[in-house]
Amino acid sequence: MSLPSSEVFRSAALTRQLAGEIRQVVTRPWNIMEICGGQTHAILQYGLDQLLPAEITLIHGPGCPVCVTALESIENALQIAGQPEVIFTSFGDMLRVPGARANLFSARAEGADVRVVYSPLDAVKLARETPHKQVVFFAIGFETTVPSIAASILHAERNKISNFSILPANVLVPPAMHAILKSPDNRVNAFLAAGHVCAVMGYWEYEPIAAQYRTPIVVTGFEPVDLLRGILMSVRQLESGRSEVENAYERAVTREGNPDAQAMITQVFEPVDRQWRGIGLISLSGLGLRPRFKSFDALERFALAHQAVSESPLCIAGQVLRGNATPHDCPAFGRECTPASPLGAPMVSSEGACAAYYRYQRVKT
């Protein structure tokens, strides 16, 4: 298919055409998981799930970095932010994510110096301008945010900005895919990979996964045509018995990705085990600072008390993040849990599945 301009990716005619092609190709039920919460929102916003034949079930994966940031990390953030010499900085979505008893927004209301920044380099600039304060950046996100975080560490080191540190909480996509596919209750037949992650990392990392689990993986973007092309390519693979990695987002993604960004990530970070909220510990699924940069690790810099924490018993966010439930399966959805009073992170984040279902008024059918 020739896709000559940016406008075509939202074309209603092409969207209907692709949906028709999917109906012609599919002969049996298939479950396809979109990795990215941004893709989930686009699917619901444009009603793509309602255009698909009944044989295709879309499963919403754990691709919202705000949603999977561990409860323990939120509690650590609250402890650090509560110290008088600290300016705690974060992306905006994190401020309303509930911890066990509070969130960063309520901590700010009680006097903590919590500020929203748009880049970790903004936090480095703030540290340079306020040398009498410790400035901490909440380092959350998938591979897309890591290059800028690595750059902020290197910049702080180069300029001897010693009052800057990060609270490490970054997570990686491939280990999560392994965890989902190894799970005894896995029902995923194919993945739609997140285009922005692959723009950084490429898709060479996914080829062994597709081969090991005999599961097609298609790199997709975020517009209706992007997503339906990805679904069509996935269905064609499934129907023909193939399990390969294909790229439906050629305008932004190459197999190799961005080697310079990858080199910067490798220079500053190394894989570590990481807790995922609602999912649990996934081996080597996070990034921790290498020994050379440990002085920039807020967990090393601040003495933190260990706290036993648990989720609200009403919240089934973990099942939603694992793809074993949809938001409307939750008895608290739209009642005790709303964007104004969220029980779980997926109702807070702009990429959360629960927030998307609430915003686009998806009801159980």
VOMI-143750 format. One record per residue (C-alpha): residue in one letter; x, y, z negated. Coordinates in steps of 0.1 Angstrom, whole numbers, padded with zeros to 4 digits, always signed. Last residue first. Example, Ala and Ser with C-alpha at 12.3 -4.5 7.8 and 13.67 -1.06 7.14 Angstrom:
VOMI-143750
S+0137-0011-0071;A+0123-0045-0078;
end
This chain:
VOMI-143750
T-0213-0058-0262;K-0194-0042-0290;V-0192-0004-0287;R-0166+0018-0269;Q-0173+0054-0276;Y-0144+0068-0257;R-0129+0086-0287;Y-0137+0058-0312;Y-0123+0030-0289;A-0092+0052-0282;A-0087+0059-0319;C-0089+0022-0327;A-0064+0014-0299;G-0038+0039-0311;E-0020+0061-0286;S-0030+0095-0300;S-0022+0079-0334;V-0046+0080-0363;M-0071+0052-0359;P-0043+0027-0350;A-0025+0038-0382;G-0050+0022-0406;L-0076+0034-0431;P-0084+0067-0412;S-0105+0095-0427;A-0110+0121-0401;P-0101+0097-0372;T-0126+0073-0386;C-0124+0043-0410;E-0151+0038-0436;R-0177+0038-0409;G-0165+0041-0373;F-0145+0008-0377;A-0148-0006-0412;P-0164-0039-0401;C-0135-0044-0377;D-0144-0064-0346;H-0150-0030-0329;P-0113-0024-0330;T-0105-0055-0309;A-0091-0086-0324;N-0062-0111-0318;G-0041-0087-0298;R-0013-0086-0324;L-0020-0049-0330;V-0057-0055-0335;Q-0051-0083-0360;G-0027-0061-0379;A-0052-0032-0379;I-0078-0054-0397;C-0085-0027-0424;L-0110-0034-0452;P-0083-0048-0476;S-0064-0015-0473;E-0028-0023-0467;S-0003-0033-0494;V+0028-0018-0510;A+0052-0030-0537;Q+0076-0001-0543;H+0114-0001-0542;A+0128+0032-0556;L+0149+0053-0533;A+0184+0067-0539;F+0190+0090-0509;R+0220+0090-0485;E+0221+0054-0475;L+0184+0052-0466;A+0189+0087-0449;D+0213+0072-0424;F+0237+0098-0410;S+0266+0087-0431;K+0261+0053-0415;F+0273+0066-0381;R+0306+0047-0378;P+0290+0016-0393;R+0264+0014-0364;L+0230+0030-0371;G+0200+0006-0371;L+0177-0003-0343;G+0147-0026-0346;S+0135-0059-0332;L+0164-0080-0342;S+0141-0105-0359;I+0105-0095-0363;L+0093-0090-0398;G+0055-0085-0402;I+0026-0079-0379;G+0004-0053-0396;R+0031-0027-0397;W+0062-0040-0380;Q+0092-0049-0403;R+0126-0047-0385;D+0156-0070-0382;V+0186-0051-0368;P+0199-0043-0333;E+0228-0018-0331;F+0228+0019-0327;V+0251+0048-0318;Q+0272+0036-0289;T+0246+0011-0277;I+0219+0039-0274;M+0244+0062-0256;A+0252+0034-0231;Q+0215+0027-0225;A+0209+0064-0218;D+0238+0065-0193;P+0227+0032-0177;N+0191+0046-0170;G+0170+0017-0157;E+0187-0013-0140;R+0156-0028-0124;T+0144+0006-0113;V+0115+0027-0126;A+0099+0060-0118;R+0085+0059-0083;E+0086+0021-0083;Y+0059+0017-0109;A+0044-0016-0098;N+0076-0035-0105;E+0075-0073-0107;V+0089-0097-0133;E+0082-0133-0124;S+0060-0161-0135;R+0044-0177-0104;G+0015-0202-0105;S-0003-0188-0075;E-0034-0176-0095;L-0012-0162-0122;Q+0011-0143-0098;R-0018-0128-0079;V-0035-0119-0112;S-0004-0100-0124;M+0000-0081-0091;L-0037-0071-0093;I-0033-0060-0129;G-0003-0039-0121;R-0020-0024-0091;L-0050-0017-0114;L-0027+0001-0138;D-0009+0023-0113;V-0041+0032-0095;P-0058+0043-0127;E-0028+0063-0139;F-0004+0052-0166;G+0025+0034-0150;T+0031-0003-0146;V+0059-0029-0149;V+0045-0064-0143;I+0054-0094-0165;P+0043-0129-0155;T+0045-0155-0182;R+0063-0189-0178;Y+0075-0186-0214;Q+0112-0189-0207;A+0111-0174-0172;A+0091-0143-0180;I+0112-0137-0211;P+0145-0142-0192;E+0134-0115-0167;Y+0122-0090-0193;E+0156-0076-0201;W+0162-0068-0164;Y+0133-0044-0165;G+0150-0011-0167;M+0158+0003-0201;V+0151+0040-0198;A+0124+0040-0170;C+0114+0007-0184;V+0102+0023-0216;H+0083+0049-0196;G+0067+0022-0174;A+0053+0001-0203;A+0051-0035-0193;L+0017-0051-0182;F+0020-0086-0196;A+0006-0119-0185;N-0012-0150-0199;V-0016-0138-0235;R-0036-0161-0258;N-0010-0165-0286;D-0025-0182-0317;P+0006-0204-0323;S+0028-0173-0319;K+0058-0177-0297;L+0044-0155-0270;I+0037-0126-0294;A+0071-0129-0311;H+0090-0129-0279;M+0070-0099-0266;A+0079-0081-0299;P+0116-0090-0294;P+0114-0074-0259;V+0097-0041-0269;L+0122-0026-0295;V+0115-0007-0327;N+0128+0026-0341;A+0124+0031-0379;P+0156+0048-0390;L+0152+0077-0415;I+0176+0101-0399;S+0202+0124-0413;F+0214+0160-0411;N+0233+0178-0439;S+0267+0169-0425;I+0266+0191-0394;K+0302+0185-0383;N+0296+0198-0347;R+0306+0166-0330;E+0289+0144-0357;A+0256+0164-0354;H+0257+0163-0316;L+0264+0125-0317;I+0235+0120-0341;S+0211+0142-0320;A+0221+0124-0288;A+0213+0091-0304;I+0178+0104-0313;S+0174+0117-0278;P+0183+0083-0264;V+0160+0065-0289;T+0127+0081-0280;T+0118+0060-0250;E+0132+0028-0265;F+0102+0025-0289;G+0093+0051-0315;I+0102+0064-0350;A+0132+0083-0362;F+0118+0104-0391;F+0143+0133-0391;V+0159+0144-0424;V+0172+0178-0431;Q+0191+0182-0464;K+0191+0218-0475;H+0218+0244-0483;P+0231+0243-0447;T+0197+0258-0434;E+0205+0270-0398;R+0226+0240-0389;A+0200+0216-0404;L+0173+0233-0384;K+0193+0229-0352;V+0197+0192-0360;A+0159+0189-0366;D+0152+0206-0332;L+0176+0180-0317;P+0153+0153-0330;S+0127+0167-0306;Y+0092+0181-0308;V+0094+0190-0345;V+0067+0189-0372;R+0077+0201-0406;V+0074+0186-0441;D+0087+0208-0470;A+0068+0190-0498;G+0045+0213-0518;E+0013+0192-0525;A-0002+0201-0491;R+0030+0188-0475;A+0026+0155-0493;S-0010+0154-0481;F+0002+0157-0445;L+0030+0132-0451;N+0005+0105-0461;A-0009+0092-0494;R-0017+0060-0514;A-0004+0030-0495;G+0008+0051-0466;P-0017+0065-0442;V-0005+0080-0409;R-0016+0116-0409;L+0019+0132-0406;M+0032+0106-0382;D+0013+0120-0352;G+0032+0153-0354;F+0067+0140-0347;S+0088+0143-0379;T+0109+0165-0400;F+0116+0163-0438;I+0133+0194-0453;V+0149+0181-0485;E+0164+0197-0515;P+0132+0194-0536;Q+0127+0156-0531;G+0092+0147-0521;A+0101+0143-0485;I+0124+0114-0494;Q+0098+0095-0514;L+0071+0101-0488;A+0094+0089-0460;N+0103+0058-0479;E+0066+0051-0484;I+0060+0055-0447;S+0089+0032-0439;E+0075+0006-0463;L+0042+0008-0444;A+0061-0002-0413;T+0059+0018-0381;V+0037-0003-0359;C+0009+0023-0354;V+0032+0052-0347;P+0051+0033-0321;C+0019+0023-0303;G+0026-0006-0280;P+0013-0034-0303;G-0009-0049-0276;H-0044-0043-0264;I-0057-0074-0246;L-0075-0069-0213;T-0098-0098-0203;I-0101-0106-0166;E-0127-0133-0156;A-0156-0109-0161;P-0144-0089-0130;L-0128-0055-0137;L-0145-0022-0133;Q-0155-0020-0170;D-0119-0024-0181;L-0110+0005-0159;G-0133+0029-0176;Y-0111+0059-0169;Q-0106+0069-0205;L-0106+0033-0217;I-0078+0021-0194;A-0059+0054-0198;H-0060+0051-0236;T-0048+0015-0235;Q-0020+0026-0211;G-0008+0052-0236;G-0009+0024-0262;C+0017+0005-0243;I+0021-0032-0240;E-0009-0040-0218;M-0019-0076-0224;I-0036-0097-0197;N-0059-0126-0205;W-0070-0147-0175;P-0102-0165-0167;R-0105-0183-0133;T-0108-0176-0096;V-0093-0141-0093;V-0083-0129-0058;Q-0115-0113-0044;R-0124-0096-0077;I-0089-0082-0080;E-0092-0069-0044;G-0124-0051-0053;A-0108-0035-0084;L-0080-0023-0061;Q-0105-0008-0036;R-0125+0009-0064;T-0093+0025-0077;L-0083+0035-0042;A-0116+0053-0037;A-0115+0070-0071;S-0080+0083-0064;R-0061+0089-0096;F-0028+0077-0083;V-0034+0094-0050;E-0028+0128-0065;S+0009+0122-0069;S+0015+0118-0032;P+0023+0092-0005;L+0012+0059-0020;S+0013+0034+0009;M+0000+0000+0000;
end
